[in-house]
Amino acid sequence: MLRLTFASLKTRIFIIVTAAIALCATRNQAALPDVSPASSGNLDLKPWGLLAIQDGGRRKPIDTFAKETLNRITGRSTYTDKTGRTWRPNDFVLSALIETHDWKNEPMVLISSGELVEQLGLDKTQRRFSFAQLTGSAELQRLVTEAQALKRAEKPLTRVQQEALSVSDRLTLLARVMDGRALLIVPAPAIETDPWVEILCRCAIRAHPDSVANGCHRICAG
């Protein structure tokens, strides 16, 4: 069974992005939709924001996905890092994909419950914490496991348990952006209405066409 590393996946995504930017740069910019370019120095990321992906079963431009993602993770429309640089959504997603910044240690994951912050033993003056900090919290993991069990049993959750699940969802989303799994950028190879696939899966399908019938997710799970 074919296995590709996520580093390979990121490289392939970067190649596609670079090609898209080069191709789209030759088009008449007036014909493009009104998508604000991200602030990445002299690089115009408009074409990157116009690329289509599938998210939650819906087709949408990366620009929309990036805005929704950054807002879900941070509760804000932009993010200012520890050095004072302000990141717009498209900037953030592309940077996370190609690892131009240490996003795991940026205090960007929102915890909206002060009670949860206190229970986790975190700084009560802050509302946002790093991926590394939260994923290393045994107490958060305990709360999430407890809340998931209650949810399966259809029992009520406390506000702290509900927020623990929300934080877990934010961490999962950030992880999927960083490793590339959130970007379903390749249309389904068999039926147009099927879920789109990661580039990793697309490569596996080309090498193992019989696997399409069994579902690409099996290859990705390896």
C-alpha positions as CSV (number, residue, x, y, z in Angstrom):
1,M,0.0,0.0,0.0
2,L,1.3,3.4,-1.0
3,R,2.2,5.8,1.8
4,L,3.3,9.4,1.3
5,T,4.6,11.6,4.1
6,F,2.7,14.8,4.9
7,A,5.9,16.7,4.0
8,S,5.4,15.3,0.4
9,L,1.8,16.4,0.6
10,K,2.8,19.9,1.5
11,T,5.4,20.0,-1.3
12,R,2.8,19.0,-3.8
13,I,0.3,21.6,-2.6
14,F,3.0,24.3,-2.8
15,I,3.7,23.3,-6.4
16,I,0.0,23.6,-7.3
17,V,-0.2,27.0,-5.5
18,T,2.9,28.3,-7.3
19,A,1.6,27.2,-10.6
20,A,-1.8,28.7,-10.0
21,I,-0.2,32.0,-9.0
22,A,1.9,32.0,-12.2
23,L,-1.0,31.2,-14.4
24,C,-3.5,33.5,-12.8
25,A,-1.0,36.4,-12.8
26,T,-1.3,36.6,-16.6
27,R,-5.1,37.1,-16.5
28,N,-6.9,40.4,-16.5
29,Q,-7.1,41.3,-12.8
30,A,-10.2,43.3,-13.4
31,A,-12.1,40.1,-14.2
32,L,-11.3,38.5,-10.9
33,P,-13.8,38.6,-8.0
34,D,-13.2,41.1,-5.2
35,V,-10.9,39.1,-2.9
36,S,-8.5,41.1,-0.8
37,P,-4.9,40.1,-1.3
38,A,-3.1,38.7,1.7
39,S,-0.2,40.7,3.2
40,S,2.9,38.6,2.2
41,G,5.3,41.2,1.1
42,N,5.4,41.7,-2.6
43,L,3.6,38.4,-3.3
44,D,0.0,38.8,-4.4
45,L,-2.0,35.9,-3.0
46,K,-5.2,36.7,-4.8
47,P,-4.9,33.6,-7.1
48,W,-4.3,31.4,-4.0
49,G,-7.5,32.6,-2.4
50,L,-9.5,31.9,-5.5
51,L,-8.5,28.2,-5.6
52,A,-11.5,25.9,-4.9
53,I,-11.7,23.3,-2.2
54,Q,-14.4,21.3,-0.6
55,D,-15.2,21.9,3.0
56,G,-18.1,20.4,4.9
57,G,-19.5,19.0,1.7
58,R,-19.5,22.5,0.1
59,R,-17.3,23.9,-2.6
60,K,-15.8,27.2,-1.6
61,P,-12.7,29.3,-2.5
62,I,-9.7,29.0,-0.2
63,D,-10.3,32.7,0.7
64,T,-13.7,31.8,2.3
65,F,-12.3,28.7,4.0
66,A,-9.4,30.7,5.4
67,K,-11.6,33.4,6.8
68,E,-13.9,30.8,8.5
69,T,-11.0,28.8,9.8
70,L,-9.0,31.7,11.3
71,N,-12.2,32.9,13.0
72,R,-13.1,29.5,14.4
73,I,-9.6,29.0,15.8
74,T,-9.0,32.5,17.2
75,G,-12.4,34.2,17.3
76,R,-10.9,37.0,15.2
77,S,-10.7,37.9,11.6
78,T,-6.9,38.4,11.7
79,Y,-4.2,37.2,14.0
80,T,-1.2,39.2,15.4
81,D,1.7,36.9,16.3
82,K,4.2,37.2,19.1
83,T,6.5,39.4,17.0
84,G,3.7,41.9,16.2
85,R,3.1,40.8,12.6
86,T,-0.6,40.7,11.6
87,W,-1.7,37.7,9.6
88,R,-4.7,37.7,7.3
89,P,-6.6,34.5,6.7
90,N,-5.0,33.5,3.4
91,D,-1.5,34.3,4.7
92,F,-2.1,32.1,7.8
93,V,-3.4,29.1,5.9
94,L,-0.6,29.1,3.3
95,S,2.1,29.7,5.9
96,A,0.7,26.8,8.0
97,L,0.8,24.5,5.0
98,I,4.4,25.2,4.0
99,E,5.7,25.8,7.5
100,T,7.1,29.3,7.3
101,H,6.1,30.0,10.9
102,D,6.0,28.2,14.2
103,W,2.2,28.0,14.5
104,K,2.3,25.2,17.1
105,N,3.7,27.7,19.6
106,E,1.5,30.7,18.8
107,P,-1.0,31.6,21.5
108,M,-3.9,31.6,19.0
109,V,-6.4,28.9,20.1
110,L,-9.4,30.5,21.8
111,I,-10.8,29.4,25.1
112,S,-14.0,31.4,25.7
113,S,-14.7,30.1,29.2
114,G,-12.7,31.6,32.1
115,E,-13.8,28.7,34.2
116,L,-12.1,26.2,31.8
117,V,-9.0,28.3,31.7
118,E,-8.9,28.2,35.5
119,Q,-9.5,24.5,35.6
120,L,-6.7,23.8,33.2
121,G,-4.3,25.9,35.4
122,L,-3.6,28.4,32.7
123,D,-3.1,32.2,32.9
124,K,-6.5,33.6,33.8
125,T,-5.6,37.0,32.1
126,Q,-5.4,35.3,28.7
127,R,-8.1,33.9,26.4
128,R,-5.8,32.3,23.7
129,F,-3.2,29.6,24.1
130,S,-0.9,27.6,21.9
131,F,-1.5,24.3,20.2
132,A,1.5,22.8,21.9
133,Q,0.3,24.1,25.3
134,L,-3.2,22.7,25.0
135,T,-2.4,19.4,23.3
136,G,0.0,18.8,26.2
137,S,-2.7,19.3,28.8
138,A,-3.8,16.0,30.5
139,E,-6.7,17.8,32.2
140,L,-8.1,19.0,28.9
141,Q,-7.8,15.5,27.4
142,R,-9.6,14.2,30.5
143,L,-12.4,16.7,30.2
144,V,-12.8,16.0,26.4
145,T,-13.0,12.3,26.9
146,E,-15.5,12.7,29.7
147,A,-17.6,15.1,27.6
148,Q,-17.6,12.8,24.6
149,A,-18.8,9.9,26.7
150,L,-21.6,11.9,28.1
151,K,-22.6,13.1,24.6
152,R,-22.7,9.6,23.3
153,A,-24.9,8.7,26.2
154,E,-27.1,11.7,25.4
155,K,-26.6,13.1,28.8
156,P,-26.3,16.9,29.6
157,L,-22.9,18.6,29.6
158,T,-21.7,21.4,31.8
159,R,-20.6,24.6,30.2
160,V,-17.0,23.7,30.9
161,Q,-17.4,20.3,29.2
162,Q,-19.1,22.0,26.2
163,E,-16.2,24.5,25.9
164,A,-13.7,21.7,26.3
165,L,-15.2,20.0,23.2
166,S,-15.1,23.3,21.3
167,V,-11.5,23.8,22.2
168,S,-10.8,20.2,21.0
169,D,-12.5,21.0,17.7
170,R,-10.4,24.1,17.3
171,L,-7.2,22.1,17.9
172,T,-8.3,19.5,15.4
173,L,-9.0,22.1,12.8
174,L,-5.6,23.8,13.4
175,A,-3.8,20.4,13.1
176,R,-5.6,19.6,9.9
177,V,-4.6,22.9,8.4
178,M,-1.0,22.4,9.4
179,D,-0.7,18.9,8.0
180,G,-2.7,19.6,4.8
181,R,-5.7,17.3,5.5
182,A,-8.1,20.2,5.7
183,L,-7.6,21.1,2.1
184,L,-9.7,18.8,-0.1
185,I,-8.4,20.4,-3.2
186,V,-8.8,17.5,-5.7
187,P,-12.3,16.7,-7.1
188,A,-13.5,13.2,-6.7
189,P,-12.0,10.9,-9.3
190,A,-15.0,8.7,-9.9
191,I,-18.3,10.6,-9.3
192,E,-18.5,14.3,-9.5
193,T,-20.7,14.6,-6.4
194,D,-18.5,12.4,-4.2
195,P,-16.4,14.0,-1.5
196,W,-13.2,15.6,-2.8
197,V,-9.9,14.1,-1.7
198,E,-6.5,15.2,-0.5
199,I,-3.6,15.3,-2.9
200,L,-2.1,12.4,-0.9
201,C,-5.2,10.3,-1.8
202,R,-5.1,11.4,-5.4
203,C,-1.5,10.1,-5.7
204,A,-2.5,6.8,-4.1
205,I,-5.4,6.4,-6.4
206,R,-3.2,6.8,-9.5
207,A,-0.9,4.1,-8.2
208,H,-3.8,1.8,-7.0
209,P,-6.9,2.5,-9.1
210,D,-8.7,-0.5,-7.7
211,S,-8.7,1.2,-4.3
212,V,-11.3,3.8,-5.5
213,A,-14.1,1.3,-5.0
214,N,-12.9,0.7,-1.4
215,G,-12.7,4.4,-0.5
216,C,-9.7,6.7,-0.6
217,H,-9.8,7.2,3.1
218,R,-8.5,3.7,3.7
219,I,-5.3,4.6,1.8
220,C,-5.0,7.8,3.7
221,A,-5.4,6.0,7.0
222,G,-2.9,3.5,5.8
